[in-house]
Structures are given as C-alpha cells and as structure tokens.
C-alpha cells in the first residue's frame, strides 16, 4: 500500500543490535579476561578505487567491511557495511549505502536460526531508504573442506521510502543460498543468491546475486573480483531500470 511521504528514523532495533554487537566485541563474558580468552572475532575489509582524467573524468570508490564475532559456541553476531560513490565529469553518478546486523543461534553444527536487521539507501535505484527486520532459519548442507553450501528461509517486515515521495511497508518472504568452492588454499569461487517476495503483491519481488573469485596473496591480503546483480521486478518510480549490475576488483584485508 502506497502512502504519503513521512519523516524517516532508523528503527531502534538496528541501533540496539549495533550497540549489543559492539559491546560483545569490546567486553569479554563474565569470569573471562581478555588475556585468557581465545580469539572470537574476525574482520574482512575490501577497498577499490578508480580515477581517470583527461577526456573523461571518472572517480569511483567502493568499500565493504564484514565483522564476525562468536559470542559463544551457539551465538554468533555479524555486522556488514558497504558503500559506493561514483562521479562522472564532476557529476554524482552512483551512491549506495547499506548495513545489516545478523545474530545466529546454532542448535547443532548444521542447523541454526537467525535474526536480521538491515538498512539501505540507494537513490539512483529509487530508494530514499529501505529498512527491514525479521527472523529465519538456516542449514549448512556442505561444510568443507572444499565445498561449502548453506541455505536460509525467513520472513521480513520491510519499510521502503522512495525518491518520488511515496512509501510503503509490507511483509516479505526471504530465501538465501550461498555456495563456495575452494580450488586450493589460495583460490576460492563463491556464489550467493537472495530472493525477496512481497506477500501483499505477488508481482513484487527482488533478486540479489553475487559471484566472487578470491585469490589469496598472503595470510592477510587477497584480491577479489566481484560481479553483483540487483533486480527489482517493480521499481519505484517505474521509469527506472529493473536491473543494476556492478563489477569490481578490490584489495581485501583480513584481520
């Protein structure tokens, strides 16, 4: 249901999740010391930058950061942030910001449930903001050492505000899958797909797919080539293209 534009505030649940995850990273569990505690977190940052001058002036900057913190044997927190900024001949041609927080609870080595909260702004794709939150369940079908495959099913409550001043909120289903193949210790190919289907409109759906090839340079540094496709079956406003694609090559740092 389309509604008139209204002031937007990021939902408190996202702020609370960010604070909870940040606190968990900084402070150990009761009875433990930082000196005795085994390493529970890992971080992966990817940076890419392109600048040309002369007949065509193009500047593109993209960054991603993926933080994972294992609170206990059963609880795991994940915080992902990405941004994209581009200018062509001094005119902004791309701008996208996104972040999400995900909390997993493992019943076993393979079965888990999760809670997800996310926020996105991509005005070139028509989103003044898109916020969604919801639960789900996942299963690790393959868990290495060479092949990895997991799938998730869930439901989200989504709130979308568009650049034409309209907005809507609705419930959507979520299906997610990720497959990775480690060819050797240095090279990995991965493919992930996320499908989002609105329950209030059978023709409203989104598909996000990412293919990545990572080549390890050292224990900390890698080069990653990524091809992303974002498809919106019913963009708002309807003058926008349904498909956005992004090809990037980035330097990845793992901590």
Secondary structure as GFF3:
##gff-version 3
##sequence-region A 1 255
A	DSSP	alpha_helix	12	26	.	.	.	ID=ss1
A	DSSP	beta_strand	41	52	.	.	.	ID=ss2
A	DSSP	beta_strand	58	70	.	.	.	ID=ss3
A	DSSP	beta_strand	75	88	.	.	.	ID=ss4
A	DSSP	beta_strand	91	106	.	.	.	ID=ss5
A	DSSP	beta_strand	111	122	.	.	.	ID=ss6
A	DSSP	three_ten_helix	123	125	.	.	.	ID=ss7
A	DSSP	beta_strand	127	143	.	.	.	ID=ss8
A	DSSP	beta_strand	147	162	.	.	.	ID=ss9
A	DSSP	beta_strand	167	182	.	.	.	ID=ss10
A	DSSP	beta_strand	187	198	.	.	.	ID=ss11
A	DSSP	beta_strand	205	216	.	.	.	ID=ss12
A	DSSP	beta_strand	221	232	.	.	.	ID=ss13
A	DSSP	beta_strand	243	254	.	.	.	ID=ss14
###
